[in-house]
Amino acid sequence: MPSPADLERFYHLLHRLAQRSGGPFTLADGQGPAIWPTRGVYFFFDPDERRGASASPRVVRIGTHAITATSKSTLRQRLGQHRGRVGTGGGDHRGSVFRLLVGAALQASGTVGPVRSWGIGQSAADAAQRTGTPVAALLAEEQPIELVVSDCIRRMPFLLLPVDDPPGPASDRASIERNCIALLSSPVALAADPASAGWLGRHSDRPAIPASGLWNNRHAFAAFDPEALAQFEIWVERCPSLLDKIAAGAELGSRPPATGYATGGNSMRLKDKTALIIGAGQSPGETLGNGRATALRFAQEGARVLCADRDLASAEDTARQAGNGAAAFRADVLDEAALEAAVAEAVRLWGRLDILHYNVGVSIAGGDAPPTEITAEAFDRVTAINLRGFVLAVKHALPVMRRQQGGVILSISSAAAVESYPYVAYKTTKAAMLAFTEQVAIQNAGHGIRCNTILPGLMDTPMAVDTRVRHTGKTRAEVAAERDAKVPLRRRMGTAWDVANAALFLASDEAGFITGVALPVDGGRLVQIG
């Protein structure tokens, strides 16, 4: 059963997709096929339908194409069928289920007069034969409704998610379509975002449509797999700007090169760089963690990534998702020999180490507590994971980078280092990381080595949110709402992608004159201190 957090995550991902793609668009836009991916998933909104009491529009149709292994259809063809004919404004409802459903509801609502041939036959000729009507007369009778259908659909904003995987029912496109429809037709979504009383779909003769609030007859009320949202999120972060593609005159939706998921053509920001990410696995939870997101982001920008984690299976899953020759390695940060071996493995694989990213941290899960309640064992454990592991990883990376006369060292500290925070071990270790960052930066600047740290604020990650759910007994929605309310920027937590994008910048040559800094990624939290 989906949760309210799943629903909010879905709409948050659509917001992120709009930011990355330059959407939403409409089928009346002049760009048309110039910006439509060859393969992908579409999400239509109804401009007259709102989510609950909010001003944001509600999704009313989700679709894709080529979900059988032998299908050769494209997203461009599917959207073209929904749009109808450009010159006349009409269309062919027999080639578009979306048009068929909207046209039938228009007739049932009395908006247009009934046409007996609507929905009959696989083609106009087939319908003419079945109804005993000449083809020309049949098309003339249907044309007024086709025009109204075109007007209805063309005014609906939509977003496009490029997903270029092979046709078939096991494709990511099919999974995203199926599970997003299942989510939006679930009791949680129907209670939070019901269709309005005046929504046209309430007149549909297909029971699933008025019941679900969607122009989708298939997959409504199906079982929902929350893993599909993680899959959705990965493709959102791979999405290039559709409008940029117009300017570049390039086709969108082509498969990324075999060397990785490029989002910037030949201007990949970490092209031919090698990176060791310690803590690249994934903690249990509903969202993506900082380590995995950074590994994916680095690989998207051309880096070869060694994904190190104490959970080898999780590291292997990250490496598989990252592609671009990424590899996995088991390394527990409590074991210095394992950290030394991880550095050696990166050098063995690629002959050098350009980026070390330390993404390991623990607080409540390590037994952290206020100063009057902390135990020596808990303090030592948190210190060993958060600080000692970082120091020892740097200890073994520095000789390699000094020989190369260049490299980047990054870490994840926390805004807790400089703001009020209740637990002593996490705050002190994260603050100590700032001092160590400055020390490494100044002592190695002459070797061309840069060292910076990131201060995430309130983030929607498994370590930050799901751990608190387990320890407090609150629901995830309650924990998320409390944290969202504390963020000045849009009253919403950041995501792992915000941290990953900051790490990407600091690792890239764009930050080539930046060293010894602590970069807040916190939605303005630190600005309001005092």
Secondary structure, DSSP 8 states (H G I E B T S, - for coil): ---HHHHHHHHHHHHHHHHHH---B-TTSSSGGGG--SSEEEEEEEEEEESTTSSSEEEEEEE----STT----HHHHHHHHH--TTTS---GGG-HHHHHHHHHHHHHTSS---TTTT-SSSHHHHHHHHT--HHHHHHHHHHHHHHHHHHHHTS-EEEEE----SSTTSHHHHHHHHHHHHHTSHHHHHHS---TT-GGGG-SSTHHHHHTSS--SSTT----THHHHHHHHHHHH---HHHHHHHT--SS----TT---SSTT--TTTT-EEEEET-S--SSSS--HHHHHHHHHHHTT-EEEEEESSHHHHHHHHHHH-TT-EEEE--TT-HHHHHHHHHHHHHHHS---EEEE----SGGGT---TTT--HHHHHHHHIIIIIHHHHHHHHHHHHHHHHT-EEEEEE--GGGTS--S-HHHHHHHHHHHHHHHHHHHHHGGGTEEEEEEEE-SB-SIIIIIHHHHHH---HHHHHHHHHTT-TTTT--B-HHHHHHHHHHHHSGGGTT--S-EEEESTTTGGG--
